[in-house]
Amino acid sequence: MRSIRVVGVGKSYYHCISRVVDRRIVFRAGEKEVFRSILRKLEDFCDVRVVTYCLMGNHFHLLLEIPEEESLEPLTSAEWLERLPLLYDRATVAMVADELERASRAGDTHGEKTILDRYERRRGHLSIFLKELKQRVSIFMNRRLGRVGTLWEGRFKSVLVDGGGNALLTVAAYIDLNPVRAGLVQRPEDYRWSGYGEAVGGSRQAKRARRGLALVQREGLENPGSPCDWQETLGRYRCLLYTDGVEQKADESSGEVSRRGISAKESERVLASETKMSLPEVLRLRVRYFSDGAVIGSSAFVEGAFERLREKGRVGPKRESGARRLRGAEWGELRVLRDLQIKVISPPE
């Protein structure tokens, strides 16, 4: 059964996940670098913001901001010719430039618009962005591995995330703690292929990653266009990760670890110099709400999405309300659309 794909209203946020077929480990260090390069180029080309992300060996997590459609003014021919080299080679760009020039000389405004619409329709569109990302990564990986056929395990999963409360921050932390839960690193900043790791790593893209983390902490939401105070952002977000990402021991006497994570000693060292923040300890675990909940946010946000689905006849006649409480932890005011009951919270895979 296909999962519900819920579309937000106006500027919207989505947690998106996709896995490699058979869940094989195919992305090594070099492949992850190429993956990230493709991701960033598509981000600029499609006007979709990557808030944070995590690229793993056989899957990826993306937290994306999709702009309000009306906010995107159509680009001119000159602007598109500057943008096309992000994804196309010189020969293709030259061909498009020639097409546009001939249409312009002939006074064919309709023909010029038709050419530009090939690219304009790809701006600010969630499904097109993910489709192009997966296709371009598939082409690269098939060449790299000498294989043919499908690379991905079906279509991507997405959860609509409330951008007006702590849902955005909770999901971002869950994504950036993924390599710690998987036991790949002891500290989230040691994993290069994540939003947090990129932000603290000082790479050429660090500023972009830092803007994403500022956004989830509300600076970007409350004051659009305001400068990013990276030191304030870093301190608060690091406290969150080092509080909620600490390992859990099943037996204190033996020291046996039941949940992999940041060592208690390292957590105490980092938090000693920062103001503590708290969110449910459950962020260290695998939480299905973040992949299968369909919509996550405040009760009003989820109810709004539910009403839009009902108007389209996509929910059963017996269901009268949309927002459902999350199980298994103290989630505060967070609600989801899908009332999950089986293996809602489980150990990391």
N, C-alpha and C positions, 0 to 999 in steps of 0.2 A: 504493500500500500504506500503510495507516494505521500510524503509528509506535507503539511500545510506550508505554503510559502506566503507569508504575510507581508504586505507592502505598507510602509509607513506613509505618513502625511507630512509634506514639507521636507525640511532637512531631517534625515533619518540615519540611524546607526544600526549596523548589523554585525553579528558575530558569525563568520563563515568558516566552514571546515570542509576539507576534502581529503580523501585517503587514496593511496596507490592501490591498484587492484591486487588482491591477495595479501595486502599489507606488507609487501616486501620492502626491505630497506634498500632504497636506490639513490637517495640523496646524500652524498658525502660532502666534504667541505667545498670542493670545487663546484659541484652541482648547486649547492646552496647559494654560493656567490652569484652564479648565473641567474638562479631563480630570483634572488633579491634584485638584481639589476633589471630583469624583465618587469618585476613588480613595480619598481620605482618609475620606470619609463612609462608604463601603462597608467600609473597614478597621475603623472603629469599630462599624458595624452588625453585621458578620459575625465579629468577634473574630479576624480574620486580620491578622497583623503584616506591614507592608511594611518589610523590612529595608533595602533600597535599591532604586532604580528609575532608569530613564532613558526619557523621553518624546521620541521623535524625530519627524520630519516625516511618516513613513509607517509607523512601527512603535513598539512599546514593549518594554522589558525590565523585568521585576519579579523581585526576589528575595523570596520570601514565606516566612513562618513559619506553619505550620498546627498549631494546638495539638492535644494529645492529646485525643481525644473525651471520655474520662472526666473530664478536668479542667474541663469546662464544665458548671457547675451550671445547671439551668433557671432562667430569669428569671421573676420574678413579673409579674402584670398591670401593677402600678405601674411596674416597671422597664422593661417593654416600651413603655408609654405615654410614658416619658421618652425612649426610644431611637427610636421611630418617626419623629419630626420630622426625623431625619437624612435620610430618603429620601422622606417623604410630606408632602403639604400638610395644612393645618389641617382641611379638610373630611374627609379620609380618616382622620386621627387621631381626630377627633370621632366618626366613624362606628364605628370600632373600639372606642373607649371606651364607646359606647352599647351595642354588642353584649356587651362584657364585663360591663357593669353589669347588663344584663337577665339574663344567664346566672347571675351571682352572686346576684341577688335571687331567682331561681327555684331556687337550690341545685343548678344544673346544672353540676356539676364537669366532667363529660365534655365538655359543650358549650364550657366555658371553655377546657379543654385543647386542644380542636380548633382554636379560634381562635388560641391562642398557638402551636400547632404550625406554623401557616403561616409564622411567622417563626423559630421555634426551629430548624427543620431547616436553615436557611441559615447557621447559625453554624459556624465552623471547617471549612468544606467548600471544598476547592480549586476543583472544577469549577463549583460554584454561584457562587462569588465571581467567577471569570473570566467566566462566562456573563453575570452581571448587569452587570459592568463593561463588557463589550463591547456589550451591548444598550443600556445607558444612554448610552454614548458614541455609538453608532450613531444613536439617536433624536435626540440633540442635533446631531450632524453633518449628518444628513439635513435637519433643519430649517434649519440654518445654510447649507447649500449648495443647498437647494431640490432635493433629489434623493430617490429612493426606491431600495429594493433593498439588497443586501448591501454592507456597508462593509468587512468583513474577509475576508482570504484564507484561508478554511477555519477549522478549529478551532485553538486555540492549541497551541504546542509546550511541553513541560515536561521538565525534567531534575531528578530527585531528587538533592539535594546532601547530602553528609555534613556534619552539624553538629558533629562531634567532632574535626575536624582543621583543616588549612589550606585545605580545599576551599571552605569558606564565604567565607573572605577572598579567595581567588583569584577566585571568581566575582563577588564584590562589586566588586573592582577592575576586572575586565573590563567590568562594566556601567557603572561610573562613568567609564571611559576611552572609552566609545563615541563621544561627541561630539568628542573629540580625534582619534580614529582617522578619523572622518568629515571632519575638517578644518573643523568648525564653529567651534571655539574653539582657542586656543593653550594655555589652562590649564583643567583640569577644573572649577575653582571658578567659572569665568566662564560656565558653562552652568547656567541657572537651574532647568531642569526635570530635575534628577537628584538622587539622595539626597545626594551630596557637595556639589553646588552649593547645595541647599536648606539643608544643615547649616551652611555657612559664610556664607550670605547674610543671616542674621539675621531671616528672616521669622517670622510667627506660628507656623509649623510647624517652625521650626528645631530645637526641643527634641526633637520626635518623630524627625526625621531623624538627629539626633545619637545618640539611643538605639539606632537601627538600626546605626550604624557602631560603637558600643561593643559591640554584640552580636557582630558578625562578628569583633571582635578578642578575643573570649573573656570579657570582663568579665561580660556578661549570661549566658553559658553556664555559667561556673564559679560565679558568685555571683548567682543569680536574685534580682531585686528590689533589688540593690545600687545605690547612686547612680552616675550616669554621670560619670566623670572626663573631661570634654570636652577639656581641654587635652592630656592624655596621649593620648587617642584621636586627636585632630586631628594631633598631631605624628607619630605612627606611621603613620597612614593616608596622610598627605600624603607621607611618605617613600616609601611603597610606590608611590603614583601617579606621583610625579616620578622614580622610578627606572625603573619599567616602562613609563611612557608617553612616554619621550624619543624624538624622531624618529630615523630611521635613514637615513643617506646611502649611496647606491649608489656614488658617486664623490667621494672627499674633495677631489680637486683642483678639480672643477667645482662641488661643493656641491650636486649634484643629489640631491633627496630621494626615496628609494624607499618609505619608510613615513612617513606623516604622524604628527606627534605634538608633544610639548612640545619647544621648542628646547633644545639642549644648554646654552646659556648660562643660560636660566631654570631648568633642572633643577639646574645647579651652584649657582645662587644660593640656591634653596630648600633643597637638601640640605646646604649649608654650615653651616646652623644646627641641623640635625637629626641624629639617629642613623640611619645608613643601614639599610634593610631590603632584602632581595633576593627576587625571585620571577622565574620565567622571563621572558625578554625577549619571549616570544611573546604576552604579554598585549596588545601593541600591534597585533596582527593579528586577523583574523577566524578564530575557532577553532570548528569544527563540534562539538567535544565538548560545548561549553556549550549547544548547541541540539538536537543529535541523539544525544547519548551515552546518553540514557535514565536512567542513574544515574551519579553521580560521587562519589567519596569514597575511603576506605581500602579495602583488599582485603576486610576482614571486612564492612564496610558493604555493598559491592556484592554479595558472596556471599550475604549475608542476603536482599537483595532478589531475587536469582536463585533462591534456594530457595523463596521464596514464590510466584514465578511458576511454578516447576516443579510445585509442589504443585497449582496450579490448571490444569496442563496447557497452559501458554502458551509453552513452549519445546520445541524439537525433541528427540527421544529421543537423538540423537547428541551433544548438547552436555552435557558433564559438569561444567563449571565456569562461573562467571559473570564474575569479574574479568578485565579485559583491560588491558594496559599502553597508555598513551597514546603516540602517535607524534609525531615531529617536534621534540621538545624534551626538556629534563631536567625531568620532572614530579615527581621524588621518589617518594613513596609513593602518589600519586594513581592511582586506577584507574577504569575506566568499564565499563558493561555491554555497550555496542555497540562492536564492533571495527571502527571506521571506517577506510577506506583511501583513499577518493577525496577530494581537495581538503580534507584534514583541517585544514590551516593555509593561509590564503591572504590576499592583500592585502584591506584593507577595501573594502566595496562603495561 
